């Protein structure tokens, strides 16, 4: 469960860093949204699939570790 919090915290830090850099360079929030929208609009299906797989990986690892602990407690 701790690893999920670490990934969540890293995601928030990355998003805030990107936002801070863009705002200090003079971009408005609307331009920031348009940039993110343009990036996601040009992403292919294969890239979406790999992004979703990498996004789900920490959850899969956490669930797997939880199930291993549950099986170990029963023995």
Secondary structure as GFF3:
##gff-version 3
##sequence-region A 1 75
A	DSSP	alpha_helix	2	24	.	.	.	ID=ss1
A	DSSP	alpha_helix	29	41	.	.	.	ID=ss2
A	DSSP	alpha_helix	45	74	.	.	.	ID=ss3
###
